[in-house]
Amino acid sequence: MIDAIGRPQSVLVLGGSSEIAQAIVAGLVPARCQTVVLAGREGPRLDEAVDRARAEGAEVAEAVAFDATAVGDHAAFADRVFDRFGDIDLVIVAAGVLGDQGHDEQDPVAAAAVITTNFTGVASAMLAVTRRLRHQGHGRLIVLSSVAGERARTANFIYGSSKSGLDAFAQGLGDSLVGSGVGVTIVRPGFVVDRMTEGMTPAPFSTTPDAVAALVVRGIESGAAVVYAPPALRWVFAVMRHLPRAVWRRIPG
C-alpha cells in the first residue's frame, strides 16, 4: 500500500521498456518499492529493464507479456497480474509510439496503429487494471501523456491527437474514481531526449527521462493530479492553447 508520504511498495508498468518508466522505477525502488512488474512485448529491451530494476534493489522484478493493441486480452491480463503478484500500489501507463507523421499521413493503416497503441488500446488496459484497483480499494495510475496533446500541431497531429484522447480519458477516469481510494496522475512532458526521439532536433524546454522521473516521483508523493515536465510548460501552454488558429498553424514543427 502507498504509505503516508506517498511511497508505493509495488508497481506495474504498462510499456515496461519505456525509458521514462524505467527512470521512475529507479527513483521508487530505493525508497520502498520492492515489487516491479514490467509488462510489454518480449525482447531484449524488456529484459534490460528487468535487469535494471533488480540492480536498483527490487526484491521481485519480472517481465510479463503485454500488447496494448490486444484489447481482447486486457481483462484477463489484469487478472493474471493481480492474482499472481497481489495488490499493486502503482500502475505506470507508459505504452506508446511516436510514429512518423510524414509517412503516416499517407498510410491510414499506419496512422490508425499509432492511435490504437497510444489511445484506444491503452484506454482499454487502463479500464482493466482500474477494475482491480477499485476492488482492492487503493492505488494510483500514472499516465504518461504529452504536451503535444494539449493542442495538436500540423507537424504532429496524428501523435498529438492520440495523446489528446488519452489525456481526456485519464481526466475523466480520475474524476470517476474520486472516493474509491484510487487516484490518477497525468504526466505531460515536453520534448524528451531519449531513444524515441533520437535523431530529432530538440524543441524548446526539452527534458530527459531522469528529469521527468524526478518530477513524477514528487507528484506521486504529493498526490498531484497533473505533472508538467518541465514545470514551466504549464504556463507556456496556458497561453499556447488560446493562440488564434491562424497563428498556431504557422508554428514550426
N, C-alpha and C positions, 0 to 999 in steps of 0.2 A: 504494500500500500504506500502511496505517496505520503511522506511524513509531513510534520507541521511546517517545515521550511522548504517544502516543495521538491524533495529528493525522492525519485522513484527507485524501487528495488528491482523492477523488471521492465523490459522494453521489447516491443515487437516493431520491426521496421519493414514496411511495405515498400520494396525497392531497396533491398539491403546493400547493393553495391554503390548507392549514391554517395558521392564524396561529402556532401553536406551532412547526410545522415550519419556517416561514419565519424565525422568530426563531432557531432552532437553526442554520439555514444561514447567517444573518447573523453568527452567532458563529464559524462554522467557516471561512468564506471568507477573512477577513483573515489567518488563521493559516497555512493551507496549501492548503485545499480549492479547486481550480480548475475542477473539472468538476461541474456541478449539473444533474441531470436531474429535472424536476418532472413527475410523472405524475398525471393527473387528467382530469376532464371538461372539455372545451374550453369556454372562455368568458373574460370579462374578468378574473375573479379569478385564473385561472391565468396569464393574460398579465401581470397586475400582479406576480405572484410571480416570474415570469421577469425582468421589468424590475428588480425589487428585487435579485435575485441578481447581475445584471450591474452594477448600481450599486454593490454591495458589492465588486466587483472580480473576479468569476468570469470566467475566460477563456472557458469554454464554459458557457452556460446555455440550456437548451432545454426546451420542453414536449413531452410525448408523451401520446397518448390512453390513458386507463386507466379502467376501470369495475370497482369492487370486486365488483359483483354478476355480472359476466360471467365466471363461473368457467371456462367452456369455453375462454376465450381466454388464461387466465393463463400457461400454459406457453409458448405462442407469444409472448406479450408479453415474458416474461422473456428469451427467446432473442433477440428483436428488440433489446431494450435492451442486453444484454451483448455481442451481436455487433457492434452499432454503436459503442458507447462503450468497449468493452474492460472490463478489470477494474473492479469497483465496490467501493470500500472500505467504504462505509457505506450501509445501507438504512434509511430512517426510515419506519416504518409508521404513518401518520397519518390514513388514510382513516376516516371515521366520521361519524355523525349523532347528534344528541341526541334527536330525536323529540319528541312531545307526549304525555306519559303519559295525561292525561285523555282525549284523543281516541283514542290507540292502544289503550287498554283496551277500547274499544267497536268497534274495527276490526281484526280479526285480520290482515287483509292488511297494514295499516299497521304493526302490531306486528312481523310477520314481516319486513317490509322493513328495520326498524331492526336486527333480529337478524342478518339476512343481510349487511347492509352492515358492521356492527361486528364480527361474529364469523366466520360461515361463509365469506363472501366474502374477508375479509382473511386468514383461515387458509389458504385456497386460494392466494392470491397469495404468502403467506409461504413456503409449500412450493415454489412455482415458483421464486422468487428464491433460496431456500436451496439448491436443486439446483445452481444456477450458482455460488453462493458456495462450496459444497463442492468443486466442480470446480476452481475457481481456488485453493482452499486457504487462503483468508484472507478476513476481512471481519467485520462486526458488524451485527446488526439492532437498531435502537432501536424498541421497540414502545410506542406511546402507549396505555397502559391508563388506569385511573382508580381512585381510592379507592372510587368507587361500586361497583366490582367486588369489593371486599373482603367486603361483605355487603349484599345488595340490600335497600333500604328500600321501604316501602309506596308512598311518593311517586314512586319512580323504578325500580321493579323490572324494567321492560322494558329500559331502558337499562343498569341495573346488572347484570342477568343476562347481557346481551350482552358486557359488559366482563369479567364473571367468567369466561365461556367463553374469551375472548381471552387473559386473564391466565393461566389454567391451561394453555392451549395453548402460550403462549410459554414458560412454565416448562418444560414437557415437551420442547419443541423445543430449548431451551437445553441441557438435560441430554443430549439425543441428539447434540448437536454437540460435546461435550467430546472433545478430541483431534483435531478436524478442522481447527483453525485459525480456525473461525468461532465468534463469541460472540453472546449475546443480552443486551440490557439492557432491562428492563421499567421504564417510567416511570409512576408513579402520582400524578398531580396531584390536588389537591382542586378546589374550585370555581375555574374560571379566568374572569376577567372579560375577555371577548372578544366577537367577533361572534356566536358560537354561543349565548352566554348573555345577549345583550342584552335588557334589559327585566326580567330576573330579579333578585331580591334576593340579593346576595352572601351566601354562607354563611360561618361562622367559618373562619379560616385560608385565606381567599380569596387568590388569587395572580394573576399576569399572564403572558402568553406570554413576555415577556422574562425574567422571573424564573425560569420553568420552564426556558427555554432555557439560562440560565447554569448551572443545576444539571445539566442534561443534558450540556453540553459538558464539565463537570468529570467527570461519570460516564463519558463516552467516554474521557477521558484516563486515568482510573484503572482502566478495565475493570470498572466496577461492574455487578453482576447486577441490582440494583434501585435505583431513584432515587425517593424521595418528594419531592413539591413542594407546600408547603414541608416540610423535613425533619421538623418536629415531628409531622407526621401519621403517621409510622412508629409513634410511641409512643401517639398517640391511638387508632389502630386496633388496636394490640396489646391495648388494653382493650376497645374498642367491639365487636370481633368475638366477645367472650366474654360480652357482656351477656345476661341472660336474655331469651328471645324476647318475653315479655310487656312487658318494659321497652323493648326495641328497637322494637317496632311503634308505640310512642307517641311516638317521636322525630319532631318536626315536619319537614315537607319543606322 
